[in-house]
Amino acid sequence: MLLDVILLYDCNLACDYCTITSAMRTRALAPRDVVRALRDGRAEGYDRVSFTGGEPTLRGDLIGLVREARDLGYADVKVQSNGLVFAQAANVTRLVDAGLTTVHVSIHTHDAKAYDALVRRDGAHALMVAGLRNLVASGVALAADVIVKTDTAPRLVDAIAWLDELGVPAADLWFVSLTDGNRANVASMPRLTEALPAMRAALHAGRARGLRMRSLHVPRCLLGADADFAFDPGAEPVKVVTPDATFELRQSKLTGQLHVAGCDGCRYRAGCPGIRADYLARYGGAEFVAVP
């Protein structure tokens, strides 16, 4: 079972699809509240923890929190990051020594010019790449989170090849969300059926290269014969602790919760989390047809 702790909403990047608003960036969990959540989580049987944000490496107490999680007996201690701080190899070493076991790095896209424009920070791509290289060298379990949106979808296959060449062993394809800070940026979200050819090509290209590949936020009915790539993080108990509230992941607006008429009778219906509300508001449910 996973405890997902959002330490803060602030970040050292300003990605053009980010759902975090300016008001949210001022909020963070107090250290004592994080420690309490970690202890409560272990008492409730949670055996894995993920520190995320915002950008969790902005926290000066991150090493201490990772060490606390390790000392409490969490079997897997993960940090989800943009990777920039890991450009300094010593930062990787300190966290691994404290008990870090897994890192997910949001690469957004692999193209340097496009990446720096997307995150709105010149030179950020070089830092991200250096961070990935240091993480690969450390031997920590590593995966890349690759955002799927209108302008990144055409480059997905190239991004996977690039990750493989760097030695990154796994990639998750994340479909963009139109919530909170990204609510009005409707052009960033492609129709799923339009993005799927590029996603399928990337998933198969990665698998052919030996990468562990997963697709998030795309219902199995659309993936069809590629349904085995689908990953539902909320299929297991995941408790999310944020500066604002604590809830189960399956209750999050960033996860699928809704079903449409086309879902009736689908072979995947019982285990399908559903479709995200932001997607249905944008495109409706006509694409979703039951798989007999």
C-alpha positions as CSV (number, residue, x, y, z in Angstrom):
1,M,0.0,0.0,0.0
2,L,1.3,3.4,-0.9
3,L,1.3,6.7,1.1
4,D,1.6,9.6,-1.3
5,V,2.8,12.7,0.5
6,I,2.6,16.0,-1.4
7,L,5.2,18.0,0.6
8,L,4.6,21.4,-1.1
9,Y,3.1,22.9,-4.2
10,D,6.0,25.3,-5.0
11,C,8.4,24.4,-7.8
12,N,11.6,25.7,-9.5
13,L,9.9,25.4,-12.9
14,A,6.7,26.8,-14.4
15,C,5.5,24.2,-16.8
16,D,3.0,25.4,-19.3
17,Y,0.5,22.6,-18.5
18,C,0.9,22.6,-14.7
19,T,-2.3,22.3,-12.7
20,I,-0.9,24.0,-9.7
21,T,-2.1,27.6,-9.3
22,S,-0.1,30.6,-7.9
23,A,-2.2,30.5,-4.7
24,M,-1.4,26.8,-4.2
25,R,2.3,27.4,-4.5
26,T,2.3,29.2,-1.2
27,R,1.1,26.1,0.7
28,A,3.2,23.3,2.2
29,L,3.0,20.6,4.8
30,A,4.8,21.4,8.1
31,P,7.6,18.9,9.0
32,R,5.7,17.7,12.1
33,D,2.7,16.9,9.9
34,V,4.8,14.9,7.5
35,V,6.3,12.9,10.3
36,R,2.9,12.3,11.8
37,A,1.5,11.1,8.4
38,L,4.5,8.7,8.0
39,R,3.9,7.2,11.4
40,D,0.2,7.0,11.0
41,G,0.8,5.3,7.6
42,R,3.0,2.6,9.0
43,A,0.5,2.0,11.8
44,E,-2.2,1.6,9.1
45,G,-0.1,-0.9,7.1
46,Y,1.3,1.3,4.4
47,D,4.6,-0.1,3.3
48,R,5.6,2.3,0.5
49,V,5.9,6.1,0.5
50,S,6.2,8.7,-2.3
51,F,7.3,12.3,-1.7
52,T,6.1,14.6,-4.4
53,G,4.9,18.1,-5.0
54,G,5.4,20.6,-6.6
55,E,9.1,19.9,-6.4
56,P,10.0,18.0,-3.3
57,T,13.7,18.6,-3.6
58,L,13.1,22.2,-2.7
59,R,12.5,21.0,0.9
60,G,15.6,21.5,3.0
61,D,14.3,18.7,5.3
62,L,13.9,16.1,2.5
63,I,16.9,14.0,3.5
64,G,15.6,13.9,7.0
65,L,12.1,12.9,5.9
66,V,13.6,10.1,3.6
67,R,15.6,8.9,6.6
68,E,12.6,9.0,8.8
69,A,10.6,6.9,6.3
70,R,13.4,4.4,6.1
71,D,13.7,4.1,9.9
72,L,10.0,3.6,10.2
73,G,10.3,0.6,7.9
74,Y,8.9,1.7,4.6
75,A,10.1,-0.8,2.1
76,D,10.2,1.6,-0.8
77,V,10.9,5.4,-0.4
78,K,10.3,7.3,-3.6
79,V,10.8,10.9,-4.7
80,Q,9.0,12.3,-7.7
81,S,11.0,15.2,-9.1
82,N,11.9,17.2,-12.2
83,G,15.4,16.0,-11.7
84,L,17.2,19.4,-11.8
85,V,18.7,19.2,-8.3
86,F,20.1,15.8,-9.1
87,A,22.5,17.4,-11.6
88,Q,24.7,17.6,-8.6
89,A,25.7,14.0,-8.0
90,A,26.2,14.7,-4.2
91,N,22.5,15.3,-3.9
92,V,21.8,11.9,-5.3
93,T,24.3,10.3,-2.9
94,R,22.9,12.0,0.2
95,L,19.4,10.9,-0.6
96,V,20.4,7.3,-1.4
97,D,22.4,7.1,1.8
98,A,19.4,8.4,3.7
99,G,17.2,5.6,2.3
100,L,15.9,6.7,-1.1
101,T,15.1,3.6,-3.2
102,T,13.1,5.0,-6.2
103,V,13.0,8.1,-8.3
104,H,10.5,9.2,-10.9
105,V,11.7,12.1,-13.1
106,S,9.2,14.2,-15.1
107,I,11.0,14.7,-18.4
108,H,8.0,16.3,-20.2
109,T,9.7,16.0,-23.5
110,H,13.3,15.1,-24.6
111,D,13.9,17.9,-27.1
112,A,16.1,20.6,-25.4
113,K,14.5,23.6,-27.1
114,A,11.0,22.4,-26.6
115,Y,11.7,21.3,-23.0
116,D,13.1,24.7,-21.9
117,A,10.2,26.5,-23.6
118,L,7.7,24.1,-21.9
119,V,9.1,24.6,-18.4
120,R,9.9,28.3,-19.0
121,R,13.5,28.1,-17.8
122,D,16.5,28.4,-20.1
123,G,19.1,25.8,-19.5
124,A,16.8,23.5,-17.5
125,H,17.1,20.7,-20.0
126,A,20.8,20.4,-19.5
127,L,20.3,20.1,-15.7
128,M,17.5,17.5,-16.2
129,V,19.8,15.4,-18.4
130,A,22.7,15.6,-15.9
131,G,20.3,14.6,-13.2
132,L,19.1,11.5,-15.2
133,R,22.7,10.5,-15.8
134,N,23.6,10.7,-12.1
135,L,20.5,8.8,-11.1
136,V,21.3,6.0,-13.7
137,A,24.9,5.8,-12.3
138,S,23.6,5.6,-8.7
139,G,21.7,2.4,-9.4
140,V,18.5,3.7,-7.8
141,A,15.3,2.4,-9.3
142,L,14.4,5.0,-11.9
143,A,11.5,5.8,-14.2
144,A,10.7,8.7,-16.5
145,D,7.3,10.4,-16.5
146,V,6.5,11.5,-20.0
147,I,3.7,14.0,-20.5
148,V,1.3,13.4,-23.4
149,K,-0.2,16.6,-24.7
150,T,-0.9,18.2,-28.0
151,D,2.7,19.3,-28.7
152,T,4.6,16.4,-27.1
153,A,2.6,13.5,-28.6
154,P,4.3,13.6,-32.0
155,R,7.8,13.3,-30.3
156,L,6.9,10.3,-28.0
157,V,8.8,7.6,-29.9
158,D,11.9,9.8,-30.1
159,A,11.6,10.5,-26.4
160,I,11.6,6.8,-25.6
161,A,14.6,6.1,-27.8
162,W,16.4,9.0,-26.0
163,L,15.6,7.6,-22.6
164,D,16.9,4.2,-23.6
165,E,20.1,5.7,-24.8
166,L,20.5,7.4,-21.4
167,G,20.0,4.1,-19.7
168,V,16.6,4.9,-18.1
169,P,14.9,1.5,-17.7
170,A,11.2,2.6,-17.5
171,A,8.7,5.2,-18.7
172,D,5.1,6.1,-17.8
173,L,3.0,8.1,-20.3
174,W,0.9,10.6,-18.4
175,F,-2.1,12.2,-20.2
176,V,-2.4,15.9,-19.6
177,S,-5.2,17.2,-17.3
178,L,-7.4,20.3,-17.6
179,T,-7.8,21.1,-13.9
180,D,-7.0,24.0,-11.7
181,G,-4.0,25.9,-13.1
182,N,-4.4,24.3,-16.5
183,R,-8.2,24.4,-16.7
184,A,-8.3,27.1,-19.4
185,N,-5.5,25.7,-21.5
186,V,-7.8,23.4,-23.5
187,A,-5.5,23.4,-26.5
188,S,-3.0,21.4,-24.5
189,M,-5.3,18.3,-24.4
190,P,-5.6,16.3,-27.6
191,R,-8.5,13.9,-28.2
192,L,-7.5,10.5,-27.0
193,T,-8.2,8.8,-30.3
194,E,-5.9,11.3,-32.0
195,A,-3.1,10.8,-29.5
196,L,-3.3,7.0,-29.3
197,P,-1.4,6.2,-32.5
198,A,1.7,8.0,-31.1
199,M,1.2,6.6,-27.7
200,R,0.9,3.0,-29.0
201,A,4.0,3.5,-31.1
202,A,5.9,4.7,-28.1
203,L,4.7,1.9,-25.8
204,H,5.7,-0.7,-28.3
205,A,9.0,1.0,-29.1
206,G,9.9,1.1,-25.5
207,R,8.9,-2.5,-24.9
208,A,11.0,-3.6,-27.9
209,R,14.0,-1.9,-26.3
210,G,13.4,-3.6,-23.0
211,L,11.9,-0.7,-21.1
212,R,9.0,-1.2,-18.7
213,M,6.3,0.9,-20.3
214,R,2.9,2.0,-18.8
215,S,0.0,4.2,-19.9
216,L,-1.9,6.3,-17.4
217,H,-5.4,7.8,-17.7
218,V,-6.3,6.0,-20.9
219,P,-9.1,3.5,-20.4
220,R,-8.5,0.0,-21.6
221,C,-11.4,0.1,-24.1
222,L,-9.4,2.6,-26.1
223,L,-6.1,0.8,-25.8
224,G,-7.8,-2.4,-27.2
225,A,-5.1,-5.0,-27.9
226,D,-2.7,-2.9,-26.0
227,A,-4.7,-2.9,-22.8
228,D,-1.9,-4.7,-20.9
229,F,0.0,-1.3,-21.0
230,A,-2.7,0.3,-18.9
231,F,-1.8,1.2,-15.3
232,D,-4.3,2.4,-12.7
233,P,-2.4,3.7,-9.6
234,G,-5.6,3.7,-7.7
235,A,-6.2,0.0,-8.1
236,E,-4.5,-0.5,-4.8
237,P,-5.0,1.5,-1.6
238,V,-3.2,4.8,-2.0
239,K,-3.6,7.5,0.7
240,V,-2.8,11.0,-0.5
241,V,-1.7,13.5,2.1
242,T,-1.6,17.1,0.8
243,P,-1.2,20.6,2.5
244,D,-5.0,20.9,2.1
245,A,-6.5,17.5,2.7
246,T,-6.1,13.8,3.0
247,F,-8.0,11.4,0.7
248,E,-7.8,8.2,-1.2
249,L,-6.3,8.5,-4.7
250,R,-9.4,7.1,-6.4
251,Q,-11.2,10.2,-5.1
252,S,-8.8,12.6,-6.8
253,K,-10.0,14.7,-9.7
254,L,-6.8,13.7,-11.5
255,T,-8.0,10.1,-11.7
256,G,-10.8,8.6,-13.7
257,Q,-14.1,8.4,-11.8
258,L,-16.9,8.6,-14.3
259,H,-18.4,6.1,-16.7
260,V,-20.6,6.7,-19.8
261,A,-23.3,4.7,-21.5
262,G,-20.7,3.1,-23.8
263,C,-19.1,1.5,-20.7
264,D,-22.1,-0.8,-20.1
265,G,-21.3,-4.4,-20.8
266,C,-17.6,-3.8,-21.3
267,R,-15.3,-6.6,-20.3
268,Y,-13.1,-4.1,-18.4
269,R,-16.0,-2.4,-16.6
270,A,-15.6,-4.0,-13.2
271,G,-11.9,-3.0,-12.9
272,C,-12.0,0.2,-14.8
273,P,-11.6,3.4,-12.7
274,G,-13.5,5.3,-15.4
275,I,-12.8,8.5,-17.3
276,R,-11.7,11.8,-15.9
277,A,-14.3,14.6,-15.6
278,D,-12.0,17.1,-17.2
279,Y,-11.7,15.0,-20.3
280,L,-15.5,14.4,-20.6
281,A,-16.1,18.1,-20.2
282,R,-13.8,18.8,-23.1
283,Y,-14.7,16.0,-25.5
284,G,-17.7,14.0,-24.2
285,G,-17.9,10.3,-24.1
286,A,-18.6,9.2,-27.7
287,E,-15.1,7.6,-28.1
288,F,-15.7,5.1,-25.3
289,V,-17.3,1.9,-26.6
290,A,-17.7,-1.3,-24.6
291,V,-15.3,-4.1,-25.4
292,P,-17.4,-7.4,-25.5
